[in-house]
């Protein structure tokens, strides 16, 4: 279930299993078919994951359902709704 992230101004999705050669543009192009994207951040140190911020909850949910377990870049992706650790433990 997507939760609105005020700081990101949208609905954040975690993407794990990202090949280190995959960049921000690659992620945007693969995920924009689900709806408008507000932001993409790709980890570089350590590599292997990214966060995508969708403007709408239904788009984030659709991306999670359709992309989890997919292999658009060769390796299997783990795609799930992001959890804000600062508020998750309260």
C-alpha positions in Angstrom: 0.0 0.0 0.0 1.6 3.3 -1.0 2.0 6.0 1.5 2.4 9.7 0.7 5.9 11.0 1.4 5.7 14.7 2.2 9.4 15.3 1.9 9.5 13.6 -1.6 6.2 15.1 -2.6 4.9 11.8 -3.9 4.8 8.1 -3.5 8.2 6.4 -3.2 9.0 3.0 -4.6 12.2 1.0 -3.7 13.9 -0.8 -6.5 16.5 -3.4 -5.5 18.8 -5.6 -7.6 19.7 -2.8 -10.0 22.8 -3.5 -12.1 25.5 -0.9 -11.4 25.6 0.0 -15.1 22.0 1.1 -15.0 21.5 4.9 -14.7 18.8 7.3 -13.8 17.6 7.7 -17.4 17.3 3.9 -17.8 15.1 3.7 -14.7 13.0 6.6 -15.8 12.4 5.1 -19.2 11.5 1.7 -17.8 9.1 3.0 -15.2 7.5 6.1 -16.8 4.9 3.9 -18.5 3.2 3.5 -15.1 2.6 7.3 -14.7 4.3 10.6 -14.0 7.5 10.4 -12.1 8.5 13.3 -9.8 12.1 12.0 -9.1 14.5 9.1 -9.5 17.6 8.5 -7.3 20.0 5.8 -8.1 22.5 4.6 -5.4 26.2 4.6 -6.5 28.1 3.8 -3.3 27.0 1.1 -2.6 25.3 0.5 -6.0 22.4 -1.8 -6.5 19.2 0.1 -5.6 17.2 3.1 -6.5 14.1 5.1 -5.4 11.4 6.4 -7.7 8.9 9.0 -6.6 5.6 8.7 -8.4 3.1 11.6 -8.4 0.1 9.3 -7.9 -0.5 6.4 -5.5 -2.2 4.2 -8.1 0.9 4.6 -10.4 3.3 3.6 -7.7 1.1 0.6 -6.8 0.9 -0.5 -10.5 4.7 -0.3 -10.9 5.2 -2.4 -7.8 2.8 -5.1 -8.9 4.0 -5.3 -12.5 7.8 -4.8 -12.0 8.6 -6.9 -8.9 10.5 -9.9 -10.1 11.0 -8.6 -13.6 14.3 -8.5 -15.4 14.3 -5.4 -17.6 18.1 -4.8 -17.2 19.2 -8.5 -16.9 19.1 -9.0 -13.2 15.9 -9.7 -11.2 14.4 -6.6 -9.6 12.9 -6.4 -6.2 10.3 -3.6 -6.4 8.2 -2.5 -3.3 6.7 0.5 -1.7 9.4 2.4 0.2 9.1 2.6 4.0 10.3 5.8 5.8 12.4 4.3 8.6 12.3 7.5 10.6 8.5 7.2 11.0 8.1 3.4 10.7 9.4 2.8 14.3 7.1 5.3 16.0 
